[in-house]
């Protein structure tokens, strides 16, 4: 039976995310270890990172211009933080903790300053995950902006190999997430991910995270049995199902093939329940942890995570 969970806030401490996951009936949990819209600079390792000059034109992973983000928003992870986090995981039986990297990272950027800064940030993210004893970190590949898909993919491969070189000996597996394909974002085709993985020098340090909303909005059909088989066959032919180490469970607020990344609660969006039913009962993914990334809040006084998880579990055949 699949292990289901959600992304949780670390406000108040990393162990608080585990507490929140338990209260929401999660079996797995995803977290940020740094503010997602700031450049991560870990004070434990920042002395080893070159200081980056300001980038003239700042872009996010979709290639859109952004306001200058703040830096240095990453707090030191103390021994107590690690101990309390690991104790909470053990006590509350929450498994497969997953870190999501900063949204600002753009490993495909043709801008040398931004590209190098993104590599530095990924290294910080990997080291922080290692410090916490977390074995998986997911990152968006990035956007090629003014170059091309081919050159962007080459930049991603070079960046991944450099990040691996700087963290050699660590145990964190870096998961490349598929995307909706908004703007010049890479990763919306399984072939992109396959090419990135094939270029890595230490393949045991890299794998894939599949987001259902992103696949749907990128044009991969999942509703009918035939469509689901066709899409998963494409995944097997390119990336390989064994490379899928995590799944993000999100409905889509925008139509099929829209190339827009807008998450919606399960069964409340354009996807319907059929794709989730097929995925949750697919034996090939039975041992892959699955995480919600839907909006927090309540409906009629009930936590949205609880609602979404109940809907998902109702789709699993006994």
Secondary structure, DSSP 8 states (H G I E B T S, - for coil): ---EEEE---TT-HHHHHHHHHHTT-SEEEE-SS-TTSB--BTTTGGGS------SS-B-TTS-B-----B--B----HHHHHHHHHHHHHHT-EEEEEE--TT--TT-S-HHHHHHHHHHHHHHHHHHHHHT--EEEEE--B-TTS-HHHHHHHHHHHHHHHHHHTTT---EEEEE-----TTBS-SSHHHHHHHHHT-S-GGGEEEEEEHHHHHHTT---SSHHHHHHHHHHHHHHT-GGGEEEEEE-EESS-TT-----EE-TTSSSS-SHHHHHHHT-GGGTTSEEEE-----EETTEEHHHHHHHHHHHTS--
